[in-house]
Amino acid sequence: QVQLVESGGGLVQAGDSLRLSCAASGGTFNSRPAGWFRQAPGKEREFVAAISSHSGRTCYADSVKGRFAISGDNAKNTVSLQMNALKPEDTAVYYCATRRISPWDVSCYTSKDDYNYWGQGTQVTVSS
């Protein structure tokens, strides 16, 4: 059973940067697609970014494209989300997710239903 723990959230001002990290235990990110989602109060959980298990292909929601970057570090068994030029509308709980092992998978999974394992979330608050 893969367990995920997010870290790096906090309170920042508009225009600032944050780097979220997701550590896996009981399994590895190696050969697994991974993604970040977020959920604001009263809203559905939405896709933010994803990375494929093979070739490191990345995909982003239009709202974060050009500002956020997802990356994986197999040596550290982590997936990170670099968030730049933060806006108040980025305020949400951010969740890391992964799915079953698929070594040659170049797909970006953007639906929360595609993921089997979730972290507990980390709060990001951006003040104006």
C-alpha positions in Angstrom: 0.0 0.0 0.0 1.5 3.3 -1.1 1.3 6.1 1.4 1.8 9.7 0.3 2.7 12.7 2.5 2.6 16.3 1.1 4.6 19.2 2.6 5.6 22.7 1.7 2.3 24.5 1.9 1.8 27.8 3.7 0.6 31.4 3.6 2.2 33.6 1.0 1.4 36.9 -0.8 0.3 37.2 -4.4 3.3 36.9 -6.7 5.3 34.7 -4.4 6.5 31.2 -5.0 6.1 27.9 -3.1 7.4 24.4 -3.7 5.3 21.5 -2.6 6.8 18.1 -2.1 5.2 14.7 -2.0 7.0 11.7 -0.4 6.0 8.1 -1.0 6.4 5.2 1.4 5.4 1.6 1.1 6.0 1.9 -2.6 7.9 4.0 -5.2 7.1 6.7 -7.7 9.4 5.0 -10.1 7.2 3.6 -13.0 4.1 5.3 -11.6 2.3 8.3 -13.1 1.6 11.0 -10.6 -0.4 14.1 -10.3 -1.3 17.1 -8.2 -4.9 18.2 -7.5 -6.4 21.0 -5.5 -9.6 21.7 -3.7 -10.9 25.1 -2.6 -13.7 25.5 0.0 -17.1 24.6 -1.5 -15.5 23.5 -4.8 -14.8 20.1 -6.5 -11.3 18.7 -6.4 -9.6 19.8 -9.6 -6.6 18.7 -11.7 -3.5 20.9 -11.5 -0.6 19.0 -13.0 0.5 15.4 -13.9 3.6 13.6 -14.9 3.9 10.3 -16.8 5.8 7.3 -15.6 7.8 7.1 -18.8 9.6 10.0 -20.6 8.6 12.5 -17.9 5.8 14.0 -20.0 4.0 16.7 -18.1 0.5 18.2 -18.4 -1.1 21.2 -16.7 -4.4 22.8 -16.2 -4.8 25.9 -18.2 -5.1 28.0 -15.1 -1.6 27.1 -14.0 0.2 26.6 -17.3 3.4 28.7 -17.4 3.4 29.3 -13.6 3.6 25.8 -12.1 6.0 22.9 -12.8 5.7 19.3 -11.8 8.8 17.1 -11.4 9.8 13.7 -10.1 13.0 12.6 -8.3 13.2 8.8 -8.3 16.3 8.9 -6.1 14.4 10.7 -3.3 11.1 9.0 -4.1 9.4 12.3 -4.3 7.2 14.4 -6.7 7.3 18.1 -6.4 5.2 21.0 -7.6 7.0 24.4 -8.1 4.4 27.2 -8.0 5.4 30.6 -9.1 3.5 33.9 -9.5 0.9 32.7 -7.1 -2.5 34.3 -7.2 -5.3 34.4 -4.6 -7.4 32.0 -6.7 -4.6 29.4 -6.2 -5.7 29.2 -2.6 -6.7 25.6 -1.9 -5.7 22.3 -0.2 -3.2 20.6 -2.6 -3.2 16.9 -2.9 -0.6 14.5 -4.4 -1.8 11.3 -6.1 -0.4 8.3 -7.8 -1.7 5.1 -9.4 -0.7 1.6 -10.2 2.7 0.8 -11.7 2.9 1.2 -15.5 6.5 1.6 -16.6 6.0 2.5 -20.2 3.1 4.8 -19.8 3.4 8.2 -21.4 -0.2 9.3 -20.5 -1.0 12.2 -18.4 -3.9 11.4 -16.1 -6.0 14.4 -15.4 -9.1 12.8 -13.7 -9.1 12.2 -10.0 -10.8 8.9 -10.8 -7.6 7.7 -12.5 -5.7 7.7 -9.2 -5.6 5.0 -6.5 -3.5 6.6 -3.8 -3.8 10.1 -2.3 -2.0 12.1 0.3 -3.7 14.0 3.1 -3.2 17.4 1.5 -1.4 20.6 2.3 -2.9 24.0 2.6 -1.8 26.8 0.3 -3.2 30.3 1.0 -2.3 33.2 -1.2 -3.2 36.7 0.1 -3.8 39.7 -2.2 
